């Protein structure tokens, strides 16, 4: 039961991070608000997007272990 509960938590976090990553991608590329003019804000958003990608990949590896036979 605990393993299933933990997996559900990981899957929920995984989906949440993917949505945040997608939203940042849209905002960086111009989204509904137009291009970002503040280079510092753009740089912070890009760093956050990369951090999200790393966390998403880590969670994906937890959910889909690479088992070599």
Steps between C-alpha positions, in 0.01 A plus 500: 500500500775744594686435174183571296434814701858616446476426127178700478672793673793480258267483198302801625818704554629387159185627327503827696863567404431421133213751499719766662778428249254531211364828638851642537582392147192682371581812698865503390407458135255789504175349625198719557698775670731570207878486505676544831700820502673458836814295436549421869147357525555305178825356634332396826216335311742306282693380808173394664399318183831308497462412868148374430629288213761341726240423767256364240770266366587384853136421576458326164795276585336414832174412327662311211816328623742387232534130582771330301445124475 
